[in-house]
Amino acid sequence: MSHVALRNLVAAGELSATLAAQITLLADAGVSIVVAGSAAPERRDALAGAIAAASPLPAGAESAEIKIAPDEAFVWLTDPAGVGCLVAGAGGAPRSPRSTRLVAHGLIERLSAVTTKTVVRSLVRGFPLIATAPGHDLAELLDLLRGANLRVPEDDLHRLGLVIVLGSDAAEQSHVDSAHLLRAPALDGGARRPPALLATWDGSGGWDDFSWAALPELAARVGVTQAAYSSQLAARERELATP
């Protein structure tokens, strides 16, 4: 793995070492990551790319990262009809989500409506995703996905994992405005709960950290005890804070 790009973004003040550590631990565990916000697309792509580089798939002949095309054929998708995918050839060479990660730059804005909707709906099959998307905040992103062109079902929206909102380039320096952990219904006994706010920009050069309130869930997502998660987080934070 290479933490260089993400470490450079931490050093530049784009996000805190604590948040970067949380992001990579979640990505390592297969939690989907979406970088949204009003920052320019290339800035969102850069952050998403740094996250992917810092959290590569395990080495192995079966591992594959699939970069989603604007008009994706979805040959890798198991039971495409089950998620409403009617693309010709879809499901022709299905892959296991355990050894596959989807990378989608430009949900909504660069990928077609059919592609965007199917990518999001495919998360129910267990595929992890690293993606970028428009929307100046979490609410706008979800509204765009719910909109008339896409109509992504509500339960599928809650499988987006961690949504990172990257602030506008109009500011003197872009930075993460907020980070939100969405809760899939299956993790809550079928009930829907609002996203957990992990961090927010404090307006004076730093971030307010609220992740302590979600510690039990963060540990569960990573598959370790709370004590083990805290230990792993501290070690990863030190690594990402090192110049």
LINNORWO-V364551 format. One record per residue. N is the residue number from 1. RES is the residue in three letters. PSI is psi in whole degrees, -180 to 180 (999 if undefined). Layout:
n: {N	N}
res: {RES	RES}
psi: {PSI	PSI}
This chain:
n: {1	2	3	4	5	6	7	8	9	10	11	12	13	14	15	16	17	18	19	20	21	22	23	24	25	26	27	28	29	30	31	32	33	34	35	36	37	38	39	40	41	42	43	44	45	46	47	48	49	50	51	52	53	54	55	56	57	58	59	60	61	62	63	64	65	66	67	68	69	70	71	72	73	74	75	76	77	78	79	80	81	82	83	84	85	86	87	88	89	90	91	92	93	94	95	96	97	98	99	100	101	102	103	104	105	106	107	108	109	110	111	112	113	114	115	116	117	118	119	120	121	122	123	124	125	126	127	128	129	130	131	132	133	134	135	136	137	138	139	140	141	142	143	144	145	146	147	148	149	150	151	152	153	154	155	156	157	158	159	160	161	162	163	164	165	166	167	168	169	170	171	172	173	174	175	176	177	178	179	180	181	182	183	184	185	186	187	188	189	190	191	192	193	194	195	196	197	198	199	200	201	202	203	204	205	206	207	208	209	210	211	212	213	214	215	216	217	218	219	220	221	222	223	224	225	226	227	228	229	230	231	232	233	234	235	236	237	238	239	240	241	242	243}
res: {MET	SER	HIS	VAL	ALA	LEU	ARG	ASN	LEU	VAL	ALA	ALA	GLY	GLU	LEU	SER	ALA	THR	LEU	ALA	ALA	GLN	ILE	THR	LEU	LEU	ALA	ASP	ALA	GLY	VAL	SER	ILE	VAL	VAL	ALA	GLY	SER	ALA	ALA	PRO	GLU	ARG	ARG	ASP	ALA	LEU	ALA	GLY	ALA	ILE	ALA	ALA	ALA	SER	PRO	LEU	PRO	ALA	GLY	ALA	GLU	SER	ALA	GLU	ILE	LYS	ILE	ALA	PRO	ASP	GLU	ALA	PHE	VAL	TRP	LEU	THR	ASP	PRO	ALA	GLY	VAL	GLY	CYS	LEU	VAL	ALA	GLY	ALA	GLY	GLY	ALA	PRO	ARG	SER	PRO	ARG	SER	THR	ARG	LEU	VAL	ALA	HIS	GLY	LEU	ILE	GLU	ARG	LEU	SER	ALA	VAL	THR	THR	LYS	THR	VAL	VAL	ARG	SER	LEU	VAL	ARG	GLY	PHE	PRO	LEU	ILE	ALA	THR	ALA	PRO	GLY	HIS	ASP	LEU	ALA	GLU	LEU	LEU	ASP	LEU	LEU	ARG	GLY	ALA	ASN	LEU	ARG	VAL	PRO	GLU	ASP	ASP	LEU	HIS	ARG	LEU	GLY	LEU	VAL	ILE	VAL	LEU	GLY	SER	ASP	ALA	ALA	GLU	GLN	SER	HIS	VAL	ASP	SER	ALA	HIS	LEU	LEU	ARG	ALA	PRO	ALA	LEU	ASP	GLY	GLY	ALA	ARG	ARG	PRO	PRO	ALA	LEU	LEU	ALA	THR	TRP	ASP	GLY	SER	GLY	GLY	TRP	ASP	ASP	PHE	SER	TRP	ALA	ALA	LEU	PRO	GLU	LEU	ALA	ALA	ARG	VAL	GLY	VAL	THR	GLN	ALA	ALA	TYR	SER	SER	GLN	LEU	ALA	ALA	ARG	GLU	ARG	GLU	LEU	ALA	THR	PRO}
psi: {156	116	4	-52	-43	-39	-38	-38	-36	-46	-31	-6	17	-30	162	157	-34	-48	-41	-41	-43	-42	-47	-35	-42	-43	-40	-33	2	15	134	148	129	125	111	-163	174	2	157	149	-38	-29	-40	-42	-39	-42	-44	-41	-38	-38	-45	-41	-35	-12	67	160	151	141	138	155	-27	-15	139	138	121	117	118	128	158	-37	71	142	-20	36	-23	-9	124	134	62	-36	-28	-21	20	18	116	17	132	130	-9	139	7	-27	69	145	157	132	-18	-24	18	141	137	138	119	102	121	43	138	-54	-30	-25	149	163	-42	-43	-47	-49	-42	-38	-48	-42	-26	-15	-24	-21	-7	5	130	153	138	121	164	155	159	-176	116	-14	178	-43	-43	-40	-48	-37	-39	-41	-27	-18	174	-32	-23	-50	50	129	148	-42	-34	-34	-35	-3	8	-12	-119	122	121	126	115	125	162	146	-8	-23	165	-35	131	149	160	124	-37	163	133	132	114	148	118	142	-37	-26	-10	28	26	-14	155	130	153	157	152	125	118	-35	153	146	133	0	-1	29	12	-171	143	127	118	9	-20	-33	-21	13	-46	-41	-39	-45	-40	-39	-36	-19	30	173	165	-39	-42	-39	-46	-39	-45	-39	-45	-42	-43	-38	-43	-40	-41	-20	-10	124	999}
